[in-house]
Amino acid sequence: MSGASNFVEGVDLSFVIILGASIFFLVGITIVMIYFVFRYRKKNNPTASHIHGNNKLEIIWTVIPTILVLIMFYFGWMGYKPMREVPDDAIPIKVYGQMWSWSYEYENGKISDKLVVPLDKPVKLDLISRDVVHSFYIPAFRIKEDVVPGANNYMWFIGQEEGSYNVFCAEYCGERHAYMLSTVEVIPEVEYLAWLERSDVPEGEHPGLTIIKRNACVSCHSLDGSKLVGPSFKGVYGITEVVLEGDTEVEITVDDEYIKSSISDPNAQVVKGYLPGLMISYKDQLSDEDVQQIIEYMKTLK
C-alpha cells in the first residue's frame, strides 16, 4: 500500500516514465544539435554535401520512438483502467458542483460541505453539476473527473491514509472559480459511521440559515452586507430595489413574493448592477417550506 489513495502508485509511475523519456530525448536531441553545430559549421564543412538517405537510420528512429510511445501508453492505460472499474461494495456518495462550492449527499440523506469517507473502504462518487461544467480534483489522490450538466459521470477511490486532503475545481467556471474549495476527510470506519449518524447543524441555528448553507447560497450572497456575485441578504428584506426585466427598469419591493419568484426564476427580474444568467432555478431543489424558512431567516438580517 502506497500513497493517500489506491491510484497514487499507478499514476506516479506513469508520470515518472513519461517524464524520464521526455528528459532523455530533450538532453539527447540537444547534445546532438550542439554537436552538429560544431561538426558541420562552415569552417569544417565549406561545401555542403548531399545525403541521399540511410534506410537503417530511418528504421531506427521510427521503431525506437514507436516502442517508447507504446510503453508510455501501456503504463498510462494500466493506471487509468482501474479508475473506471468500481467495486460492487463501494459506498455511493453524490457530489454536487455548483457556482461556487461542492456539497455531498450520503445514502441516509445527510448533506455535508466536506467529503468524509472511511479508511480503506472503496467509495464511489456520482458527479452532478447544477449549472456549468466543473471538474472534481483531489491532487493527493491523483484523481480528476469533469462534472458536466446533464451527463452522468463518476469516480471512485480508496482512502489509504488518514488525514485531510484538498479538493479543487479544475475547470474554470466563472468569477469565483478559485474559491470553489473543499476537503476530503479520511477517518477510521468506526468514526465515519458515528459521523454519518450525527447532525452537523449547530444547536440553535435558524433552519433558514441551514438551508442557505446547504444549497451554497453564501457562495454568491453574503450575510454581512458585503457585495459578492449577487446582492447581500443582510438588510434586503422590505427595501425597494430597481430590477431589470429584459431592458426595462422596474422598481420593486423585496417581499415574500419577490424572493419566491427570484428563487424559482432568478433571471426574470435581476437587481440592477448585477449580471443575469449566473443563478440557476431552485424550484426543483427547494420545497415551499424551505423557501419560507429562507424568507424568515432573511427577515432577521437587519
C-alpha positions in Angstrom: 0.0 0.0 0.0 1.4 3.3 -1.0 0.0 6.8 -1.1 -3.1 8.6 0.0 -5.3 6.6 -2.3 -5.1 3.4 -4.3 -4.4 5.3 -7.5 -1.3 7.2 -6.4 1.2 4.5 -7.3 0.0 3.8 -10.8 -0.4 7.5 -11.7 3.0 8.4 -10.3 4.7 5.5 -12.1 3.2 6.6 -15.5 4.3 10.2 -14.8 7.9 9.2 -13.9 8.2 7.1 -17.1 6.8 9.8 -19.4 8.9 12.5 -17.6 12.0 10.3 -17.8 11.5 9.6 -21.6 10.9 13.4 -22.2 14.1 14.4 -20.3 16.1 11.7 -22.0 15.1 12.9 -25.5 15.4 16.6 -24.5 19.0 16.1 -23.4 19.9 13.7 -26.2 18.5 15.9 -29.0 20.1 19.0 -27.5 23.5 17.3 -27.4 23.2 16.1 -31.0 22.2 19.6 -32.1 25.2 21.2 -30.4 27.4 18.5 -31.9 26.1 19.2 -35.4 26.6 23.0 -34.9 30.3 22.5 -34.4 30.8 19.4 -36.6 29.2 20.8 -39.7 29.9 24.5 -39.3 31.3 26.2 -42.4 34.9 26.0 -41.3 34.8 22.2 -41.1 32.4 21.7 -44.0 32.8 24.5 -46.5 31.0 22.7 -49.3 27.5 21.3 -48.4 27.2 17.6 -49.1 24.0 15.9 -50.2 22.9 12.8 -48.4 20.6 10.5 -50.3 19.3 8.7 -47.2 20.1 5.9 -44.8 17.4 3.2 -44.5 19.0 1.7 -41.4 18.9 5.1 -39.6 15.3 5.8 -40.7 14.1 2.5 -39.4 15.9 3.0 -36.1 14.4 6.5 -35.5 10.9 5.2 -36.4 10.9 1.9 -34.4 12.5 3.2 -31.2 10.1 6.1 -30.7 7.2 3.9 -31.6 8.2 1.4 -28.9 8.7 4.1 -26.3 5.2 5.6 -27.1 3.6 2.2 -26.7 5.4 1.7 -23.4 4.1 5.1 -22.2 0.6 4.2 -23.4 0.7 0.8 -21.6 1.6 2.3 -18.2 -0.9 5.1 -18.7 -3.6 2.7 -19.6 -2.8 0.4 -16.7 -3.0 3.4 -14.4 -6.3 4.7 -15.9 -8.2 1.4 -16.4 -8.8 0.6 -12.7 -10.3 4.1 -12.3 -13.3 3.0 -14.3 -13.8 -0.4 -12.6 -15.8 0.4 -9.5 -16.0 -2.4 -6.8 -19.5 -3.7 -6.1 -19.2 -2.8 -2.4 -18.2 0.8 -3.0 -20.1 3.4 -0.8 -22.2 5.6 -3.1 -22.0 9.4 -2.4 -23.4 12.1 -4.6 -21.2 15.1 -5.3 -23.0 18.3 -6.4 -21.0 21.0 -8.1 -22.4 24.5 -8.5 -21.1 28.0 -8.7 -19.0 28.0 -6.5 -19.0 25.2 -4.0 -19.1 21.4 -3.6 -21.7 19.6 -1.5 -22.0 15.9 -0.7 -25.1 13.7 -0.2 -24.9 10.3 1.6 -27.1 7.3 1.4 -29.0 8.2 4.5 -29.8 11.7 3.2 -27.2 13.6 5.1 -25.7 16.5 3.3 -22.2 18.0 4.1 -19.9 20.7 2.7 -16.9 18.4 3.1 -16.4 14.8 1.9 -16.0 12.4 4.8 -15.0 8.8 3.9 -13.9 5.7 5.9 -10.3 4.5 5.8 -9.5 1.6 3.5 -13.1 1.4 2.1 -14.0 1.9 -1.6 -16.1 5.0 -2.3 -18.0 5.8 -5.5 -18.7 9.5 -6.2 -21.6 10.2 -8.6 -20.7 13.6 -10.1 -23.6 16.0 -10.7 -23.5 19.6 -11.9 -26.3 22.0 -11.1 -25.2 24.7 -13.6 -22.0 24.7 -15.7 -19.0 22.4 -16.3 -16.8 21.8 -13.2 -14.0 19.4 -12.6 -13.7 17.5 -9.3 -10.0 17.2 -8.5 -8.2 15.7 -5.5 -4.5 16.1 -6.2 -3.3 13.9 -3.3 -5.4 11.0 -4.6 -4.3 11.6 -8.2 -7.9 11.6 -9.5 -9.9 14.2 -11.5 -13.1 14.0 -13.5 -15.3 16.6 -15.2 -18.7 17.4 -13.7 -20.9 18.1 -16.7 -24.6 19.3 -16.5 -26.9 16.7 -17.9 -24.2 14.0 -18.1 -23.6 11.0 -15.8 -20.0 10.8 -14.6 -18.4 9.1 -11.7 -15.1 8.4 -10.0 -14.0 6.1 -7.2 -11.1 5.6 -4.8 -9.9 4.0 -1.6 -8.6 6.4 1.1 -5.5 4.7 2.4 -4.1 7.2 4.8 -6.0 9.2 7.5 -5.9 12.9 7.0 -7.5 15.9 5.4 -6.9 16.5 1.6 -7.8 19.4 -0.6 -10.5 19.4 -3.2 -10.3 21.8 -6.1 -12.4 22.7 -9.2 -10.0 22.2 -12.2 -12.3 23.7 -14.8 -12.7 27.5 -15.0 -16.4 28.0 -14.1 -16.8 31.7 -13.5 -15.8 34.7 -11.4 -15.3 32.9 -8.1 -13.8 29.7 -9.6 -10.7 30.0 -7.4 -12.9 29.9 -4.2 -14.5 26.6 -5.1 -12.6 24.7 -2.5 -13.5 21.7 -0.2 -11.8 18.9 1.7 -11.8 15.1 1.9 -11.6 13.8 5.4 -10.4 10.1 5.6 -11.2 8.7 9.1 -11.4 5.2 10.7 -14.7 3.4 9.8 -16.0 3.5 13.4 -15.6 7.3 13.4 -17.2 7.5 10.0 -20.3 5.6 11.0 -20.7 7.8 14.1 -20.2 11.0 12.0 -22.8 9.7 9.4 -25.5 9.5 12.1 -24.6 12.8 13.8 -26.3 16.0 12.8 -23.9 18.8 11.7 -26.4 21.5 12.3 -25.2 23.8 15.2 -27.6 23.9 18.1 -30.0 26.8 17.8 -29.2 27.6 14.2 -32.1 29.0 12.3 -33.5 26.4 9.8 -33.3 29.0 7.0 -29.6 29.5 7.5 -29.1 25.7 7.4 -30.9 25.6 4.1 -28.9 28.5 2.7 -25.6 26.9 3.6 -26.7 23.5 2.4 -27.5 24.9 -1.1 -24.4 27.1 -1.3 -26.3 30.3 -1.4 -23.5 32.0 0.6 -21.1 31.5 -2.4 -22.9 34.3 -4.2 -24.9 36.2 -1.4 -23.1 37.4 1.7 -24.8 37.6 5.1 -22.9 40.6 6.3 -23.7 43.2 3.7 -20.6 42.8 1.5 -21.1 42.6 -2.3 -20.4 39.3 -4.0 -21.8 38.0 -7.3 -25.3 38.6 -6.1 -26.9 41.1 -3.6 -26.2 40.5 0.1 -29.1 39.0 2.2 -28.4 41.4 5.0 -31.0 44.2 5.3 -32.5 43.3 1.9 -36.0 42.3 3.1 -38.5 45.1 2.7 -36.3 47.5 0.8 -37.0 49.0 -2.6 -34.8 47.9 -5.5 -34.6 48.6 -9.2 -34.6 45.4 -11.2 -34.3 44.7 -14.9 -37.0 42.9 -16.8 -35.1 42.4 -20.1 -34.1 46.0 -20.9 -36.8 47.6 -18.8 -36.1 49.0 -15.3 -38.8 48.3 -12.8 -39.0 49.3 -9.1 -40.0 46.5 -6.7 -40.2 45.8 -3.0 -38.2 42.8 -1.7 -41.0 40.9 -0.1 -42.1 37.3 0.1 -43.4 37.1 -3.4 -40.3 38.7 -4.9 -38.0 36.3 -3.1 -40.1 33.3 -4.1 -40.0 34.4 -7.7 -36.3 35.0 -7.6 -35.7 31.5 -6.3 -37.9 29.9 -8.9 -37.0 32.1 -11.9 -33.8 34.1 -10.9 -33.3 35.8 -14.3 -36.8 37.2 -14.7 -36.0 40.3 -12.5 -32.3 40.9 -11.9 -31.3 43.6 -9.5 -29.7 46.5 -11.4 -25.9 46.3 -11.2 -25.7 42.5 -11.2 -25.3 40.1 -14.1 -28.1 37.8 -15.3 -27.6 34.1 -16.0 -25.4 33.3 -13.0 -28.0 31.8 -10.7 -29.9 28.6 -11.5 -33.5 27.9 -10.7 -34.0 26.2 -7.3 -37.7 25.4 -7.8 -37.0 21.7 -8.1 -34.5 21.7 -5.2 -36.3 23.6 -2.5 -39.7 22.9 -1.1 -42.2 25.6 -0.3 -41.4 25.1 3.4 -37.7 25.5 2.6 -38.3 28.8 0.8 -40.4 30.1 3.6 -37.7 29.3 6.1 -35.2 31.2 4.0 -37.5 34.2 3.9 -38.0 34.1 7.7 -34.2 34.0 8.2 -33.7 36.9 5.8 -36.1 39.0 7.9 -33.8 38.6 10.8 -30.8 40.0 9.0 -31.2 43.7 9.8 
